[in-house]
Amino acid sequence: MANVTDASKAYMNTLKSMTEAKPAETSGPSFGDVLKTAAQSAIDAQHTSEKVSAQGLVGKADMTDVLAAINNAEMALNTVLAVRDRVVQAYEAVMRTGI
């Protein structure tokens, strides 16, 4: 019959073997890298929108350029918000899952 000491040793051995395992090799960018790139492009679109809007105010940019820049920034922001909402939904679903 197994005792608590044997069970704890087996648990520690399993835990040790899991931490020593090498992560799987992936060929593409990680999920975090994809999110970072998407967030950076949304930030860049916001900066571009601000610059073109400022140029439009002083008469150095065409109104269609201003509207296009603002539209691009809005679409990028909506995309980031949609991804955030999905991540929050996934997190909430995982937290509701019973063990």
N, C-alpha and C positions, 0 to 999 in steps of 0.2 A: 504494500500500500504506500502511495506517495505521500510525503509530508510537505509542509509549507516551505521548508528549505529547498527541497528538490524542485518544487514548482517555481520558486523565485529564481533559482539557478537556470532553469530552462527558459524562463522569461527573459532573463538578462542575456543569455546566449543568443536567443532569437533577436532581441533588440540590437545586440552588438553586430550580428550578421547583417541586419537590415541597414544599419548606419554605415557599414563598410562597403555596401554594394555600390557599384558605380552607376551613375545616372545614365539613362538611355541616350544614345547619340541621336541628335536631330539634324536634319539637313537645312532647315529654314530658320527664320528668325523666331524668337520666343514670343509668347503672347504679350509679355510685358514690353518687348521691343516694338511690337505692332501698335500697342496702345500709346507708347511714348511718341512714336512717329506721328500717329493720328492727332494726338494732343498738340504736338509742335506745329503741325500744319494748320490746325485750327487757330492757334495763337498767331502764326504768321499771317493768316487771312484777316484776323482782326487788326493787326498792325497795318497791313496794306490798306484795309478799309479806312482806317483813321487817317492815313497819309493822303489817300485820294480824296477823302472828304474835305480835309483841310485845303488841299489844292483847289477843289471845287469852290470853296468859300471865297477864295481870293481870285477866282476866275482863270486859274491855270489848268483846270481839267474839265473835260466835257461831262455833261450831266449823265450821259449813258455810261461813261466809265465809272462815275461815282455809284450809280445804281448797280452796276455789275459787281463792283467790289463789295458793296454792302450785302448784296444777295449772296455772294460767295461766302462771306463771313457768317451770315445767318445760317446758311446750309451747313457749314462746318460746325457751328455751335449746336445746331439741332442734332447733328449726327453724334457729337460727343455726349449730349444729354441722353439720347436714345441708348447709347452703349452703357452709360452710367446706370440708367434705369434697369436695363437687362441684367447688369452685374448685381445690382441690389436685389432684384427679383430672384436671381439664382442663389444668392446668399441666404435670403429669407427662406427659400425652399429647402436648402440644406439644413438650416437651423430648425425647421419644423420636422425634419426626418427623425424618426425614433431610432434609438440604438438597439 
